[in-house]
Amino acid sequence: MFLVFKIIGGGLLICACFAYGCCMSKNLYMRRNFIKSFIVFLSALSTNIRYNSDDIFTLVSISARSKELSSLRIEDDNHNVPFGIIWEERIKSISKVYSLTKDDRELLIEFGSQLGKTDIDGQLKHIELYKAVFKKQLANSEEAIIKKSKLYKTMGFFVGTAAALMMI
């Protein structure tokens, strides 16, 4: 009877470790999807800046239409706080949700800190610069998926199996 509990516990341990590996793999995909959405956001923001005369708060809210970027919308009427501070708070709040790296967070914060401080041409050049940088980040995230996704799942399974065998 005791052996049956050990076997069931071992099976549950294997499943738990494998599930953790799957979660780590999913985080890689979430980061990639966020970066893709952010590149689309940059294109939309560029268009909105070029053809719309609203303030930066409204332009960002209009441009952040996707599910991944909904937390970047700034829809409250209190615009007394500078845009850069609100942007930084939003980025810090979503960085864990989408498993953003430290480089991703820093780039996003740098982008928002300079947004809305220059004329239209300056902002459009700023957006184009960061679009190129985030395309590189996208390539890095896709490379990480190729290298690490299967590894996380496999390691989760084998670590769980090794721990279950040691337990039995």
N, C-alpha and C positions, 0 to 999 in steps of 0.2 A: 504494500500500500504506500509506503514511504517513497519507493522508487517511482511510482506513478506520479506523485506530486513533484518529484524532482524533474521528471521528463516533461510534465506540463509546464513547470516553471522555466525549464530550459527553452521550451518552445516559445513561451511568452517573451523570454529575454531575447531570443533571436528575432522575433517579430518587432520588439521595441527598438532594437538596434538598427534593424533594417528600415523601420519607419523613420528613425532619426536621420539616417543616410538619405532617404527620399526627401525629407524636409530640407536638408542642406542642399540637395540638388535643385529643389524647387526654388530656393533662394537665388540661385544663379539665374534661373529663368525670369524671376520677378525683377531682378536688377536689369536684365537685358530689355524686358518689356517696358520698364520705366524709362530707360534711356531712349528707346525708340519713340515712345510717346513724347518725350521731352524734345526730341529733334523735330517732330511734327509741330509741337507747341512753338518752337522757335520760328518755324516757317509761318505759322499763323500770326504770331506776334509781329513778325516783320511786315506782313501784309497789313495788319491792323494799324501799326504805327504809320505806315506809308499813307494809308487812305482814311484814317479816322483821327479826329482831333481831340479825343477824350484824354483824360489824365492816365497816368501809368497804372494806377490801381484798376481802373475799368478795363484798360487794354489787356492786362494780364488775366483778369477774370474772364473776359470774352474769349481769350485764346486758350485757356485751360479747360477744354471741353471734355477731354477723355477721363475715364474712370480713374486712371492712375494719377492724374494731375488735379483732381477735384479739390484736393486740400490746398492747392496753391491759389485758389480763387479768393479774392479779397472783396467781399461783398458788403461789409459793414460800412456805414457812412462816416465813421470816425477816421478821417485821414490826417489827424494831427500828428500821428507817429510817422517818422520817415519811412519810406518804402523799403529801404535796405534792412531796417531792423525787423519789420514785419516779415520780409522775405526770409531772413536768416532764421527766425523762429519757425516758420513753416518748413523750411528745409530740415532743421534739426528734428522736428516732429515726425517727418516722413522717412528719415534716413534709416531708421531701424525697420520700419514696415517693409521697405523695398530692398533691404540688405545692401544699401549703398556703401561703397568703400570710402575711406577717408579722402582719397583724391576726388571722388565724385562729389562728396559734400563740399569740399573746399572750392571746387570749380563752380558748383551751383551757387554757393554763397558769394563768390567773387562776381559771378555774372549778375546777380541781383543787386549787389552793392553799387554797381556802376550804371544800372539801367535807369533811364529817365533823367540822367544828369547832363546830357548833351543835346544838341539839336538832332533833328530827324536823321540826317546823313550819318552823324556820329553813332546814333543808336543802331542804325541799320548795319553799319560796319562792325559794331560791337556784337550784334547778333550773328552775323556771318562768321566772325572769328570763333565764337563759341559753338556755332553749329559744326564747324570743322573739328574743333576739339572734342565735341561729344560724339562725332562720327568715329573718331579714334577710340574713345571710351567704349563705343558700341562694338567695335572690332575686338577690343580687349575682352569684353564680356562674352562675346561669342566664342572666342578662343578658350576662355575659362570654362565655358559649358562643354566644349569638346574635350578638354583635358580632364575636367574634374567631375562631371556629372555622373558618369558610370563608376568612377572611382569611389565617390561618396556612398553610392548604393552598395557596391561590392564590399567596401570596407565595413559598412554597417552590418551587413550579413555575416562576414567572417569574424568580426569582433564579437558579435552576439553568439555565434557558434562556438568560438573559443571559450568565451565566458561560460556558456552552458555546459560545455564539456568539462571544464574545471569544476563546475558546480556539482556535476553528476559524479 
